[in-house]
Amino acid sequence: MTAYELMIKTNHHLIRGGEYNEAEKADIAHQLRANRVTDGRMRTFNPYAYPKFYFPPHNNGKKLQTVVPISPKTNIVADNAYEYEIIRLLHLFQPDDDVSHMIDVTLNRLKKTCFGYESCHYAECFEAGLAVLRFLSFAALHDMDWIGKQISVYNNHFADNKRHSGVQRYFWYILSDMPIEIAEPEILRQKEIIIDHINHSYTIKNGNEDILLYVMRNTLARLPEFSYIKNRKPYVDEKNGRWKFDIK
């Protein structure tokens, strides 16, 4: 299993409400650490826009999807999201001085990027900025101004262009994990849209479409009025063979 596959599998397990014991966490962290700077190739034409510790595999030139699927058009989103997610798992499962070093270096790197610090929302910098927000939501809780700035980019510019359908759901994924005092106002802002989407049914293509429903469940369930759904699971409707979720 590649580090990318392990990262996706681990995150999907957590999104579905799964847990890991300490031995399993140590094993996952060991495998991720073993793949540091070994999978892919560092992109040298911009030393700040791309990762320094984890480079995704070449994958025959096809960009790797994010945990909640966005199909990136450029390497900026694919590469950064890959590194952020691995560092986050290490932070959750086996924090130490080395992980703290990677977080500090990455934060300093991002301060030198337009998408990470200068509120750029053009082209794919918008999606890259969302990936940065996911990283900041665990790595920079001491800098609420920075986090607030990235949230404002989403709120002010999401409607500027027609976005990939996964972009909005990726934002909900971020809200499902970040500290509730930051997330709650944004979840309330998104509430009616999430309710509308969670009431849809979803075609089964690769078997992971339930992840989107779990993300919506996890996000809504953070509000007291929807706490009753936090342990509910999506199911396949026998009538049409599509993923559904019962919010009632």
Rosetta silent file (secondary structure, phi, psi, omega in degrees, C-alpha in Angstrom):
SEQUENCE: MTAYELMIKTNHHLIRGGEYNEAEKADIAHQLRANRVTDGRMRTFNPYAYPKFYFPPHNNGKKLQTVVPISPKTNIVADNAYEYEIIRLLHLFQPDDDVSHMIDVTLNRLKKTCFGYESCHYAECFEAGLAVLRFLSFAALHDMDWIGKQISVYNNHFADNKRHSGVQRYFWYILSDMPIEIAEPEILRQKEIIIDHINHSYTIKNGNEDILLYVMRNTLARLPEFSYIKNRKPYVDEKNGRWKFDIK
SCORE:     score description
SCORE:     0.000 S_00000001
   1 L     0.000  128.346  178.871    0.000    0.000    0.000 S_00000001
   2 L   -73.987  164.878  177.406    1.423    3.390   -0.969 S_00000001
   3 H   -61.507  -36.202  177.791    1.516    6.303    1.463 S_00000001
   4 H   -63.160  -48.280  179.970   -1.216    7.959   -0.605 S_00000001
   5 H   -61.943  -40.713  178.918   -3.467    4.911   -0.387 S_00000001
   6 H   -64.856  -42.040  179.542   -2.808    4.602    3.344 S_00000001
   7 H   -61.827  -45.498  179.695   -3.565    8.289    3.900 S_00000001
   8 H   -65.210  -48.279 -178.431   -6.870    8.057    2.008 S_00000001
   9 H   -60.129  -42.734 -179.003   -7.896    4.786    3.666 S_00000001
  10 H   -65.148  -46.053  179.683   -7.076    6.102    7.144 S_00000001
  11 H   -64.810  -40.090  178.660   -8.968    9.354    6.657 S_00000001
  12 H   -63.694  -38.586  177.339  -11.994    7.589    5.203 S_00000001
  13 H   -61.720  -42.848  179.461  -12.055    5.251    8.211 S_00000001
  14 H   -67.400  -40.768  179.218  -12.004    8.249   10.560 S_00000001
  15 H   -61.281  -37.509  179.819  -14.694   10.081    8.572 S_00000001
  16 L   -75.948   -0.114  178.322  -16.950    7.028    8.875 S_00000001
  17 L    95.065    8.904  179.198  -16.514    7.181   12.646 S_00000001
  18 L   -73.863  162.735  178.746  -13.887    4.471   12.954 S_00000001
  19 L  -129.187  163.770  175.794  -11.183    4.453   15.594 S_00000001
  20 L  -128.216  141.218  173.571   -7.631    3.132   15.904 S_00000001
  21 L   -80.700  175.156 -174.263   -5.918    1.703   18.962 S_00000001
  22 H   -63.607  -36.350  179.180   -2.463    2.898   19.965 S_00000001
  23 H   -66.430  -41.035  178.975   -0.670    0.037   18.195 S_00000001
  24 H   -66.191  -40.561  177.719   -2.541    0.737   14.957 S_00000001
  25 H   -61.164  -43.488 -179.692   -1.773    4.452   15.201 S_00000001
  26 H   -64.131  -38.055  179.833    1.919    3.688   15.697 S_00000001
  27 H   -67.431  -43.396  178.322    1.931    1.350   12.694 S_00000001
  28 H   -62.886  -45.149  179.583    0.251    3.916   10.424 S_00000001
  29 H   -61.665  -40.387  178.808    2.650    6.624   11.593 S_00000001
  30 H   -61.232  -44.113 -179.625    5.623    4.323   10.989 S_00000001
  31 H   -65.732  -40.203  179.610    4.502    3.609    7.429 S_00000001
  32 H   -67.604  -40.887  178.526    3.912    7.290    6.689 S_00000001
  33 H   -63.605  -35.664 -178.362    7.283    8.287    8.117 S_00000001
  34 H   -66.459  -20.258 -178.736    8.974    5.614    5.991 S_00000001
  35 L   -98.267    9.941  179.658    7.606    7.289    2.850 S_00000001
  36 L   -62.619  124.723  179.846    8.968   10.738    3.619 S_00000001
  37 L    51.378   24.067 -179.858   10.479   12.232    0.439 S_00000001
  38 L  -111.479  -21.920 -173.463   10.670    8.801   -1.174 S_00000001
  39 L   -74.950  -48.595 -170.888    7.438    8.528   -3.177 S_00000001
  40 L  -124.476 -153.213 -174.543    7.645   11.349   -5.664 S_00000001
  41 L  -127.145  132.902  178.747    9.781   14.166   -6.944 S_00000001
  42 L   -67.909  139.174  178.293   10.244   17.626   -5.486 S_00000001
  43 L   -95.646  115.195 -168.291    9.132   20.449   -7.783 S_00000001
  44 L   -93.864   -6.948 -173.865   11.984   22.926   -7.796 S_00000001
  45 L   -77.093  -10.941  171.036   10.568   25.761   -9.904 S_00000001
  46 L  -147.051  105.103 -173.463    8.887   27.351   -6.853 S_00000001
  47 L   -69.719  -12.231 -177.052   10.443   26.472   -3.485 S_00000001
  48 L  -105.269  -27.222 -173.776    7.475   27.819   -1.512 S_00000001
  49 L   -79.904  -13.772 -173.592    4.408   26.656   -3.436 S_00000001
  50 L  -125.783  159.804 -175.518    5.146   22.944   -3.148 S_00000001
  51 L   -59.922  159.563  175.984    5.836   20.442   -0.324 S_00000001
  52 L  -115.562  -20.010 -172.302    9.195   19.830    1.258 S_00000001
  53 L  -112.437  -35.969 -178.680    8.563   16.608    3.175 S_00000001
  54 L  -132.933  117.067  179.136    6.043   14.480    1.270 S_00000001
  55 L  -110.865  126.799 -178.728    5.790   14.449   -2.516 S_00000001
  56 L   -65.155  153.259  178.955    2.981   12.417   -4.086 S_00000001
  57 L   -63.592  159.717 -175.754    3.885    9.635   -6.497 S_00000001
  58 L   -60.808  -39.808  176.053    3.975   10.398  -10.219 S_00000001
  59 H    55.730   39.051  179.749    0.795    8.365  -10.881 S_00000001
  60 H    55.598   30.187  176.722    1.430    8.393  -14.645 S_00000001
  61 H    84.827   -6.423 -179.284    1.034   12.161  -14.647 S_00000001
  62 L   -86.897  130.996 -178.885   -2.529   12.103  -13.314 S_00000001
  63 L   -67.616  139.882 -179.103   -3.150   14.378  -10.325 S_00000001
  64 L   -81.621  137.969  179.833   -4.177   12.576   -7.144 S_00000001
  65 L   -71.578  158.298  175.778   -7.583   13.356   -5.675 S_00000001
  66 L   -80.807  173.242 -176.443   -8.050   14.851   -2.241 S_00000001
  67 L   -57.950  -51.573  167.844   -9.611   12.943    0.686 S_00000001
  68 L   -93.601  115.959 -159.284  -13.022   14.376   -0.133 S_00000001
  69 L   -60.104  115.326  160.412  -12.710   14.093   -3.878 S_00000001
  70 L  -120.700  136.143  177.182  -11.616   17.103   -5.860 S_00000001
  71 L   -95.757   96.478 -173.750   -9.844   16.270   -9.110 S_00000001
  72 L   -62.890  144.310  177.203   -7.047   18.869   -9.138 S_00000001
  73 L   -89.520  -25.533  179.810   -6.091   20.521  -12.408 S_00000001
  74 L  -127.660  170.265 -179.238   -2.607   21.465  -11.235 S_00000001
  75 H   -75.233  -17.253 -177.055    0.001   20.058   -8.902 S_00000001
  76 H   -59.271  -48.333 -179.842   -0.390   22.904   -6.396 S_00000001
  77 H   -71.454  -49.538 -175.964   -3.585   21.462   -4.926 S_00000001
  78 H   -59.749  -46.534 -175.760   -2.703   17.779   -5.340 S_00000001
  79 H   -69.594  -46.643 -176.937    0.789   18.075   -3.870 S_00000001
  80 H   -67.676  -45.524 -179.997   -0.042   20.350   -0.960 S_00000001
  81 H   -59.027  -37.866  178.717   -3.185   18.526    0.121 S_00000001
  82 H   -60.518  -49.627 -178.554   -1.196   15.271    0.112 S_00000001
  83 H   -67.183  -43.519 -179.074    1.505   16.632    2.415 S_00000001
  84 H   -58.142  -43.737 -176.344   -0.926   18.431    4.742 S_00000001
  85 H   -66.773  -37.414  178.541   -3.002   15.295    5.291 S_00000001
  86 H   -67.463  -45.388  178.814    0.023   13.151    6.109 S_00000001
  87 H   -61.647  -38.590  179.028    1.408   15.707    8.559 S_00000001
  88 H   -62.030  -44.372  179.289   -2.039   15.956   10.154 S_00000001
  89 H   -63.693  -39.693  176.378   -2.221   12.188   10.681 S_00000001
  90 H   -63.298  -39.080  178.156    1.253   12.183   12.224 S_00000001
  91 H   -63.685  -37.592  179.770    0.163   15.031   14.492 S_00000001
  92 H   -75.358  -40.640 -169.094   -2.897   13.028   15.564 S_00000001
  93 H   -95.828  -33.365 -174.361   -1.265    9.633   15.912 S_00000001
  94 L  -153.577   64.085 -178.626    2.374   10.185   16.928 S_00000001
  95 L   -67.487  139.029  176.040    3.233   13.820   17.664 S_00000001
  96 L  -158.659 -173.797 -177.579    6.874   14.571   18.417 S_00000001
  97 H   -62.300  -34.428 -179.761    9.550   17.184   17.763 S_00000001
  98 H   -65.553  -41.837  177.755    9.946   16.031   14.160 S_00000001
  99 H   -65.725  -41.548  177.598    6.246   16.578   13.436 S_00000001
 100 H   -60.474  -38.034  177.570    6.406   19.985   15.133 S_00000001
 101 H   -64.011  -44.719  179.398    9.357   20.840   12.894 S_00000001
 102 H   -62.540  -39.345  178.497    7.419   19.870    9.761 S_00000001
 103 H   -64.010  -46.487 -178.317    4.467   21.984   10.891 S_00000001
 104 H   -63.485  -44.116  179.425    6.665   25.027   11.578 S_00000001
 105 H   -62.965  -41.721 -179.004    8.515   24.747    8.271 S_00000001
 106 H   -66.702  -42.353  177.438    5.241   24.346    6.380 S_00000001
 107 H   -60.764  -43.176  178.131    3.633   27.359    8.081 S_00000001
 108 H   -64.675  -38.167  177.306    6.674   29.479    7.226 S_00000001
 109 H   -62.802  -44.875 -175.839    6.571   28.212    3.648 S_00000001
 110 H   -66.505  -25.906  178.098    2.882   29.051    3.292 S_00000001
 111 L   -69.166   -9.771  178.942    3.460   32.609    4.455 S_00000001
 112 L  -106.196   15.159  179.669    5.437   33.089    1.247 S_00000001
 113 L  -116.171  150.705  178.498    2.627   31.940   -1.055 S_00000001
 114 H   -71.384  -38.865 -176.960   -0.221   33.907   -2.606 S_00000001
 115 H   -77.229  -22.391 -176.254   -2.773   31.141   -2.019 S_00000001
 116 H   -96.365  -18.089 -172.478   -1.666   30.500    1.551 S_00000001
 117 H  -144.031  -17.058 -173.971   -1.261   34.009    2.910 S_00000001
 118 L  -110.108   14.901  175.054   -2.257   36.719    0.455 S_00000001
 119 L    60.934   29.571  177.061   -5.915   35.737   -0.066 S_00000001
 120 L   -69.876  134.448 -177.936   -5.429   34.922   -3.743 S_00000001
 121 L  -127.442   13.138 -177.654   -8.595   33.384   -5.180 S_00000001
 122 L   -86.903  147.546  178.417   -7.788   33.196   -8.882 S_00000001
 123 L    50.739 -134.188 -175.331   -7.691   29.963  -10.877 S_00000001
 124 L   -88.081    5.309  172.442   -6.774   27.022   -8.672 S_00000001
 125 H   -63.616  -27.355  177.760   -5.384   29.197   -5.896 S_00000001
 126 H   -62.250  -49.630  179.368   -8.924   29.141   -4.502 S_00000001
 127 H   -67.125  -37.842  177.827   -8.817   25.361   -4.015 S_00000001
 128 H   -62.784  -37.186  177.776   -5.217   25.503   -2.795 S_00000001
 129 H   -65.225  -32.904  175.499   -6.303   28.068   -0.203 S_00000001
 130 H   -65.646  -42.838  177.563   -8.952   25.661    1.061 S_00000001
 131 H   -60.751  -37.922  176.562   -6.321   22.966    1.540 S_00000001
 132 H   -62.237  -42.941  178.845   -4.291   25.518    3.489 S_00000001
 133 H   -58.650  -40.577  177.449   -7.319   26.222    5.708 S_00000001
 134 H   -60.496  -40.828  178.701   -7.553   22.512    6.506 S_00000001
 135 H   -67.437  -44.916 -178.108   -3.901   22.575    7.568 S_00000001
 136 H   -63.632  -28.215 -174.216   -4.267   25.742    9.625 S_00000001
 137 H   -68.328  -11.619  170.354   -7.271   24.330   11.469 S_00000001
 138 H  -122.323  -23.135 -171.223   -4.962   22.063   13.456 S_00000001
 139 H   -99.037  -14.144 -174.346   -1.528   23.607   12.915 S_00000001
 140 L  -138.878   42.462 -179.441   -2.127   27.335   13.497 S_00000001
 141 L   -67.709  -10.711  174.982   -4.847   27.708   16.111 S_00000001
 142 L   -79.778  -10.136 -175.495   -2.668   30.409   17.648 S_00000001
 143 L  -122.448   76.082 -176.929   -3.254   32.583   14.567 S_00000001
 144 H   -67.212  -27.376  177.896   -6.985   33.195   14.296 S_00000001
 145 H   -63.845  -41.527  179.355   -6.470   36.132   11.939 S_00000001
 146 H   -65.396  -46.500  178.617   -4.851   33.838    9.395 S_00000001
 147 H   -60.756  -45.031  179.955   -7.585   31.236    9.737 S_00000001
 148 H   -62.232  -34.801  179.011  -10.272   33.897    9.479 S_00000001
 149 H   -65.572  -41.294  179.206   -8.664   35.296    6.357 S_00000001
 150 H   -68.302  -36.759  176.491   -8.769   31.908    4.623 S_00000001
 151 H   -64.659  -40.311  179.908  -12.412   31.419    5.610 S_00000001
 152 H   -62.856  -35.887  177.199  -13.236   34.855    4.202 S_00000001
 153 H   -59.485  -43.540  178.371  -11.697   33.912    0.862 S_00000001
 154 H   -62.768  -52.191 -175.878  -14.126   31.002    0.647 S_00000001
 155 H   -63.328  -34.944 -175.489  -17.171   33.013    1.665 S_00000001
 156 H   -84.915  -19.718 -170.583  -16.332   35.964   -0.573 S_00000001
 157 H  -130.405    0.449  178.484  -15.290   34.096   -3.703 S_00000001
 158 H   -57.712  -39.642 -175.829  -16.950   30.676   -3.839 S_00000001
 159 H   -84.215    2.461 -178.274  -19.680   32.064   -6.100 S_00000001
 160 H   -64.131  -37.157 -175.820  -17.249   33.859   -8.425 S_00000001
 161 L  -136.909  165.042  172.262  -16.972   30.887  -10.758 S_00000001
 162 L   -72.441  121.317 -175.277  -18.578   27.545  -11.392 S_00000001
 163 L  -102.468  154.513  169.646  -16.726   25.231   -9.019 S_00000001
 164 L   -55.240  140.188 -175.102  -16.071   21.516   -9.062 S_00000001
 165 H   -59.425  -24.857 -178.985  -18.859   19.877   -7.039 S_00000001
 166 H   -76.377  -16.767 -174.464  -16.318   18.581   -4.529 S_00000001
 167 H   -63.577  -47.280  179.439  -15.079   22.041   -3.543 S_00000001
 168 H   -62.835  -41.435  179.750  -18.088   22.874   -1.387 S_00000001
 169 H   -68.625  -31.278  175.635  -18.036   19.453    0.227 S_00000001
 170 H   -64.486  -38.395  176.265  -14.324   19.830    0.922 S_00000001
 171 H   -62.827  -41.095  177.189  -15.144   23.004    2.838 S_00000001
 172 H   -63.460  -37.491  176.726  -17.720   21.043    4.867 S_00000001
 173 H   -58.436  -42.677  177.539  -15.023   18.437    5.523 S_00000001
 174 H   -61.677  -45.154 -178.619  -12.846   21.182    7.001 S_00000001
 175 H   -65.241  -27.342 -177.899  -15.735   22.385    9.181 S_00000001
 176 H   -70.818  -17.353 -174.965  -16.369   18.842   10.421 S_00000001
 177 H  -113.255  -30.539 -171.658  -12.923   18.744   12.078 S_00000001
 178 L   -71.491  159.520 -179.169  -11.915   22.235   13.087 S_00000001
 179 L   -50.021  137.299 -171.137  -12.559   23.567   16.611 S_00000001
 180 H   -61.656  -32.488 -179.703  -16.269   24.144   17.080 S_00000001
 181 H   -64.565  -25.391  175.106  -15.887   27.780   18.122 S_00000001
 182 H   -87.299  -40.646 -171.681  -14.477   28.501   14.657 S_00000001
 183 H   -75.993  -35.329 -169.191  -16.665   26.099   12.733 S_00000001
 184 H   -57.118  -46.273  178.746  -20.106   26.746   14.218 S_00000001
 185 H   -59.739  -35.203 -179.381  -20.800   30.138   12.588 S_00000001
 186 H   -74.704  -36.657  176.790  -19.769   28.711    9.228 S_00000001
 187 H   -64.285  -41.132  177.347  -21.848   25.546    9.672 S_00000001
 188 H   -61.974  -36.766  177.975  -24.864   27.712   10.478 S_00000001
 189 H   -66.519  -32.334 -176.013  -24.166   29.698    7.303 S_00000001
 190 H   -96.604   -5.165 -166.720  -24.037   26.463    5.289 S_00000001
 191 H   -52.357  -52.567 -175.356  -26.783   24.575    7.145 S_00000001
 192 H   -64.720  -34.592  178.725  -29.629   24.783    4.630 S_00000001
 193 H   -67.860  -43.027  179.338  -27.344   23.887    1.728 S_00000001
 194 H   -63.491  -43.464  179.049  -26.000   20.844    3.578 S_00000001
 195 H   -59.005  -42.530  179.028  -29.526   19.712    4.467 S_00000001
 196 H   -61.633  -42.712 -177.054  -30.527   19.965    0.831 S_00000001
 197 H   -73.548  -36.717 -177.382  -27.533   17.910   -0.285 S_00000001
 198 H   -71.200  -19.396  177.803  -27.768   15.236    2.402 S_00000001
 199 L   -83.664   -5.187  175.897  -31.360   14.586    1.345 S_00000001
 200 L   -78.634  166.730  169.595  -30.218   13.658   -2.173 S_00000001
 201 L  -109.500  153.995 -171.315  -29.356   10.124   -3.252 S_00000001
 202 E  -128.830  131.851 -179.648  -25.983    9.337   -4.817 S_00000001
 203 E   -65.741  137.452  176.682  -25.033    6.932   -7.571 S_00000001
 204 L   -85.349  117.518  179.743  -22.604    4.195   -6.593 S_00000001
 205 L  -114.639  -50.320 -178.504  -19.562    4.357   -8.873 S_00000001
 206 L  -125.027    3.797  177.035  -16.531    3.240   -6.879 S_00000001
 207 L    91.822   -7.538 -178.359  -18.054    2.399   -3.492 S_00000001
 208 L  -106.281    8.975 -177.715  -16.778    5.499   -1.668 S_00000001
 209 L   -64.113  -22.204  177.813  -19.665    7.847   -2.419 S_00000001
 210 H   -63.799  -20.586  179.216  -20.906    7.339    1.143 S_00000001
 211 H   -57.528  -40.042 -179.483  -17.936    9.439    2.272 S_00000001
 212 H   -62.910  -39.559  178.890  -19.729   12.562    1.064 S_00000001
 213 H   -69.395  -37.913  176.421  -22.783   11.672    3.141 S_00000001
 214 H   -64.218  -40.364  178.398  -20.650   10.968    6.188 S_00000001
 215 H   -60.663  -45.503  178.950  -18.956   14.362    5.791 S_00000001
 216 H   -64.215  -41.407  176.499  -22.327   16.094    5.665 S_00000001
 217 H   -59.342  -49.679 -176.452  -23.523   14.073    8.665 S_00000001
 218 H   -61.489  -36.094 -179.100  -20.410   14.876   10.676 S_00000001
 219 H   -72.313  -49.517  179.593  -20.697   18.577    9.901 S_00000001
 220 H   -62.905  -38.991 -175.006  -24.404   18.925   10.677 S_00000001
 221 L   -65.775  -10.664  176.500  -24.140   16.784   13.814 S_00000001
 222 L   -75.636  -17.402  175.300  -21.889   19.394   15.395 S_00000001
 223 L   -84.815  135.051 -178.635  -24.964   21.594   15.778 S_00000001
 224 H   -52.668  -35.967 -177.195  -27.016   20.698   18.885 S_00000001
 225 H   -68.955  -16.825  179.503  -30.226   20.489   16.841 S_00000001
 226 H  -117.240   16.170 -178.808  -28.718   17.712   14.706 S_00000001
 227 H   -61.547  -22.743 -177.853  -26.774   15.825   17.372 S_00000001
 228 H   -68.803  -14.135 -178.546  -29.248   12.946   16.988 S_00000001
 229 H   -97.419    0.950 -169.242  -27.781   11.989   13.603 S_00000001
 230 L   -63.883  -22.093  179.187  -24.144   11.687   14.714 S_00000001
 231 L  -107.597    4.077  178.541  -24.237    7.866   14.828 S_00000001
 232 L   -76.901  152.699 -178.426  -26.462    7.289   11.801 S_00000001
 233 L  -121.566  148.185  170.702  -24.994    5.716    8.699 S_00000001
 234 L   -63.255  159.837  179.387  -25.720    6.088    4.999 S_00000001
 235 E  -145.184  162.573  178.229  -27.345    3.078    3.381 S_00000001
 236 E   -94.020  121.259  179.480  -28.009    1.729   -0.115 S_00000001
 237 L   -69.358  121.905 -177.988  -31.636    2.123   -1.145 S_00000001
 238 L   -65.517  -23.365 -176.715  -32.900   -1.266   -2.341 S_00000001
 239 L   -74.132  -39.324 -175.524  -35.294    0.429   -4.769 S_00000001
 240 L  -126.810   -0.011  177.176  -32.728    2.292   -6.845 S_00000001
 241 L    66.891   29.531 -179.100  -29.316    1.057   -5.638 S_00000001
 242 E  -116.771  152.634  176.468  -28.162    4.536   -4.606 S_00000001
 243 E   -68.739  136.702  177.128  -26.563    5.847   -1.426 S_00000001
 244 E  -140.638  164.714  175.423  -28.991    7.658    0.852 S_00000001
 245 L  -139.571  134.841 -179.516  -29.084    9.132    4.345 S_00000001
 246 L   -96.085  107.722 -178.191  -32.097    9.487    6.603 S_00000001
 247 L   -92.764  -10.282 -175.191  -31.974   12.852    8.346 S_00000001
 248 L   -77.212    0.000    0.000  -35.531   12.697    9.737 S_00000001
